Amino acid sequence: MESNTLKGHLFAIFTVIVWGTTFIATKVLLVDLTPIEILFIRFVMGFAALTIFYPKRLGFTTKEQELLFMSAGLCGVTLYFLLENIALTYSFASNVGIIISIAPFFTAIVSHIFLDSEKFKVNFIIGFLFAITGIIVISLNGSAVLKLNPLGDILTVLAALVWAFYSVLTKKISALNYNTILTTRRVFFYGLVFMIPALFVMDFSPSIQLLTKPKVLFNLMYLGLGASALCFVIWNSAIRILGPTKTSVYIYATPVVTVITSAIVLHEHITPIAIIGTILTLTGLIISELKTGERKENKDELSTDPKLIPSQEIRS
């Protein structure tokens, strides 16, 4: 049991390290590609990679189960990444990486609403206030000092909220006991389906010549094969082992990775006020976890009744 739990923690750590650098890869690609082009191409690559690696088919399940897959694809693949990619056109990669780290708060709230057994205490409220204050500081600093459009930060908050629904739905999907690769591929499929209307509304016209540029091709492969195909499977496995709330807590490490890599690769300047905002946000995340009862949490996360389906509900 302890070995399995350790594996879950290692899966989450590896995934967050990779995801922490995807903001930089996406920011680099936005020089040549539009948000929808990056999104669609990376998930086509991810879907193809999973199909080649594991060609077995899941087949159609029950109506209720397909609704879970569809909701996860819509919120996790289509909405989350579209919001995130558009946010990166308005804000720094470091800003997006920091703000997206509030996803555990939204995950706890959504879990509290849709999973009766998942509760939060006073320390959660205190931590939430710290984190929100940090995000406000980061946003005000960006718009006032760097003349950035706060729309990017707002879109990132919405992306974090969408991710919370994905995390809870992933817990429900894992309770169905299907192969993780097959369920991940099914979620990718529905995400791509929901993306199709956006291809006609948004600017989608990538050229082969552009896609074969070494810088563009490398970053697309990193996002599609690494961050999408590989990390989605590993992340979903972590959720299966640890539960959605405990797994999502690892997202607070994302801004550390993002800030460091954005400074090195993109040469983004981190101001003292932005550092204060980052510290406030991370402090809030840590406070929210300080007094979580381990025994009760383990009991809570055993609530996996597939009949408990949210009204509707994936990551860098």
C-alpha positions in Angstrom: 0.0 0.0 0.0 2.8 2.4 0.9 4.7 1.5 -2.3 1.6 2.3 -4.3 1.1 5.6 -2.6 4.7 6.6 -3.2 4.2 5.8 -6.9 1.2 8.1 -7.0 3.3 10.9 -5.4 6.2 10.4 -7.9 3.7 10.4 -10.8 2.3 13.7 -9.7 5.7 15.3 -9.1 7.0 14.2 -12.6 3.9 15.5 -14.3 3.9 18.9 -12.6 7.6 19.4 -13.5 6.8 18.8 -17.1 3.6 20.8 -17.0 5.5 23.7 -15.4 7.5 24.1 -18.6 4.6 23.8 -21.0 3.7 27.4 -20.4 7.1 28.4 -21.9 6.8 26.0 -24.8 3.3 27.4 -25.6 4.6 31.0 -25.3 7.3 30.2 -27.8 4.8 28.6 -30.2 2.5 31.6 -30.0 5.0 33.6 -32.0 4.2 31.5 -35.1 0.9 29.8 -34.3 -2.5 30.8 -32.9 -3.9 29.4 -29.6 -6.4 27.0 -31.5 -3.7 25.8 -33.8 -1.4 24.8 -30.9 -4.3 23.2 -29.1 -5.7 21.1 -31.9 -2.3 20.0 -33.3 -0.9 18.9 -29.9 -3.9 16.8 -29.0 -4.1 15.2 -32.5 -0.5 14.2 -31.8 -1.3 13.0 -28.3 -4.3 11.0 -29.5 -2.3 9.4 -32.3 0.6 8.5 -29.9 -1.8 6.8 -27.5 -3.5 4.9 -30.3 -0.1 3.6 -31.7 1.2 2.8 -28.2 -2.0 1.0 -27.2 -4.2 0.1 -30.2 -6.9 -1.7 -28.2 -10.4 0.0 -28.3 -12.6 0.8 -25.4 -15.8 0.6 -27.3 -18.9 2.5 -26.4 -19.9 2.4 -22.7 -23.2 3.3 -21.0 -24.8 6.6 -21.6 -23.9 7.8 -18.2 -20.3 6.9 -18.6 -20.0 8.4 -22.0 -21.4 11.6 -20.5 -18.5 11.6 -18.1 -16.0 11.2 -20.9 -17.7 13.9 -22.9 -17.7 16.3 -20.0 -14.1 15.7 -19.2 -13.1 16.2 -22.8 -15.1 19.5 -23.1 -13.8 21.0 -19.9 -10.4 19.4 -19.5 -9.1 19.4 -23.1 -11.1 22.0 -25.1 -12.0 24.7 -22.5 -9.0 24.5 -20.2 -6.3 24.6 -22.8 -8.1 27.1 -25.0 -8.4 29.5 -22.0 -4.8 28.9 -21.0 -3.4 29.4 -24.5 -5.4 32.6 -25.0 -4.3 33.8 -21.6 -0.7 33.4 -22.6 -1.2 35.9 -25.5 -2.1 38.6 -22.9 0.1 37.7 -20.0 3.5 36.5 -19.0 4.1 32.7 -18.8 5.2 33.2 -15.2 1.9 35.0 -14.4 -0.1 32.2 -15.9 1.9 29.5 -14.1 1.5 31.2 -10.7 -2.3 31.9 -11.1 -3.1 28.4 -12.4 -1.7 27.0 -9.1 -5.0 28.0 -7.3 -6.6 25.0 -9.0 -6.4 22.9 -5.8 -8.8 25.4 -4.1 -11.3 25.1 -6.8 -10.9 21.3 -6.8 -11.6 21.2 -3.1 -14.7 23.4 -3.5 -16.1 21.3 -6.4 -15.3 18.1 -4.5 -17.1 19.5 -1.5 -20.2 20.2 -3.6 -20.3 17.1 -5.8 -18.6 14.5 -3.5 -20.3 14.7 -0.1 -17.4 13.0 1.6 -14.7 15.5 0.6 -14.7 18.4 3.2 -12.5 21.4 3.9 -11.8 23.2 7.2 -11.1 26.7 8.5 -7.4 26.5 7.3 -8.7 26.1 3.8 -10.6 29.4 4.0 -7.5 31.2 5.4 -5.3 29.7 2.7 -7.7 30.6 0.0 -7.7 34.3 1.1 -3.9 34.3 1.1 -3.8 32.8 -2.4 -6.4 35.2 -3.8 -4.6 38.2 -2.3 -1.4 36.9 -4.0 -3.1 36.7 -7.4 -4.5 40.2 -7.0 -1.0 41.5 -6.3 0.4 39.7 -9.3 -2.3 41.0 -11.6 -2.2 44.6 -10.4 1.6 44.6 -10.7 1.5 43.3 -14.2 -1.1 45.7 -15.5 0.3 48.8 -13.7 4.0 48.3 -14.1 4.2 46.2 -17.2 1.1 47.5 -19.0 -0.3 43.9 -19.4 -3.9 43.2 -20.1 -5.5 41.8 -16.9 -7.8 39.7 -19.2 -5.0 37.1 -19.4 -5.0 36.7 -15.6 -8.8 36.5 -15.5 -8.8 33.8 -18.2 -6.2 31.9 -16.2 -8.5 31.9 -13.1 -11.3 30.5 -15.3 -9.0 27.8 -16.6 -8.1 26.8 -13.0 -11.8 26.5 -12.2 -12.4 24.3 -15.3 -9.5 22.1 -14.2 -11.2 21.5 -10.9 -14.1 19.9 -12.7 -11.8 17.8 -14.7 -10.0 16.5 -11.6 -13.3 15.5 -9.9 -14.6 13.8 -13.1 -11.3 12.0 -13.5 -11.8 10.5 -10.0 -15.2 9.2 -11.1 -13.8 7.9 -14.4 -11.1 6.0 -12.6 -13.8 4.3 -10.4 -15.1 2.7 -13.6 -11.9 0.5 -13.6 -11.1 0.9 -17.3 -7.6 1.0 -18.7 -6.1 4.4 -18.0 -4.7 4.8 -21.5 -8.1 3.9 -23.1 -10.0 6.4 -20.9 -7.4 9.1 -21.5 -7.7 8.6 -25.3 -11.5 8.7 -25.0 -11.3 12.0 -23.2 -8.9 13.3 -25.9 -11.3 12.2 -28.6 -14.2 14.1 -27.2 -11.9 17.1 -26.6 -11.0 17.2 -30.3 -14.6 16.8 -31.3 -15.6 19.8 -29.2 -12.7 21.7 -30.7 -13.9 21.4 -34.3 -16.4 24.3 -34.2 -13.7 26.6 -32.9 -11.5 25.7 -35.9 -14.0 27.6 -38.1 -14.6 30.5 -35.8 -10.9 31.1 -34.8 -7.9 31.5 -37.0 -6.8 28.0 -37.9 -4.6 27.9 -41.0 -1.2 26.3 -40.1 1.2 25.8 -43.0 3.3 22.7 -43.5 6.4 24.8 -44.0 5.8 26.5 -40.6 5.1 23.2 -38.8 8.4 21.7 -40.0 10.5 24.5 -38.5 12.7 22.8 -35.9 11.7 25.1 -33.1 8.0 24.7 -33.8 8.1 21.0 -34.4 10.1 20.3 -31.2 7.8 22.3 -29.0 4.7 20.8 -30.6 6.1 17.3 -30.0 7.0 18.2 -26.4 3.4 19.4 -25.8 1.7 16.6 -27.8 3.7 13.6 -26.9 5.2 14.5 -23.6 2.8 16.9 -21.8 -0.4 15.5 -23.3 0.0 11.8 -24.2 2.4 10.7 -21.5 1.6 13.1 -18.7 -2.2 12.8 -18.9 -1.9 9.0 -18.4 0.5 9.5 -15.5 -1.6 12.2 -13.9 -4.8 10.2 -14.2 -2.9 7.3 -12.6 -1.9 9.5 -9.7 -5.5 10.6 -9.2 -6.6 7.0 -9.2 -4.1 6.3 -6.4 -4.2 9.5 -4.3 -7.6 11.0 -5.1 -8.3 14.4 -6.8 -7.8 16.7 -3.9 -4.4 15.3 -2.7 -3.1 15.0 -6.3 -4.1 18.6 -7.3 -2.2 20.0 -4.4 1.0 19.2 -6.3 0.0 21.9 -8.8 1.3 24.5 -6.3 4.8 23.4 -7.4 4.0 24.5 -11.0 4.7 28.2 -10.5 8.2 27.4 -9.1 9.1 25.5 -12.3 7.4 28.1 -14.5 9.0 31.1 -13.0 12.5 29.6 -13.2 12.2 28.4 -16.7 10.5 31.5 -18.0 13.3 33.6 -16.6 15.9 31.4 -18.2 14.3 30.7 -21.6 12.0 33.8 -22.1 14.0 36.2 -20.1 10.9 37.4 -18.3 11.7 39.9 -15.5 10.3 39.0 -12.1 9.6 42.2 -10.1 9.8 42.3 -6.3 6.0 42.8 -6.1 5.4 39.7 -8.3 7.7 37.8 -6.0 5.5 38.9 -3.0 2.4 37.8 -4.9 4.0 34.4 -5.6 4.9 33.9 -2.0 1.4 34.9 -0.8 -0.2 32.4 -3.3 2.1 29.5 -2.4 1.7 30.3 1.3 -2.0 30.1 1.0 -1.8 26.7 -0.8 0.5 25.4 2.0 -1.8 26.7 4.8 -4.8 25.1 3.2 -3.1 21.7 3.6 -1.6 22.0 7.1 -4.4 20.5 9.2 -5.9 18.0 6.8 -6.6 14.8 8.7 -4.8 12.0 6.9 -7.0 9.3 8.2 -10.2 11.1 7.3 -8.9 12.2 4.0 -8.1 8.6 3.0 -11.6 7.6 4.0 -13.1 10.5 2.1 -11.3 9.6 -1.2 -12.8 6.2 -1.2 -16.1 7.8 -2.3 -16.1 6.7 -5.9 -19.7 5.8 -6.6 -20.1 6.3 -10.4 -23.7 7.3 -9.9 -22.5 10.6 -8.3 -22.2 12.5 -11.6 -21.6 16.3 -11.6 -23.7 18.4 -13.9 -20.8 18.7 -16.4 -16.8 18.3 -16.4 -7.3 18.1 -18.3 -3.8 20.1 -17.9 -0.9 21.6 -19.6 
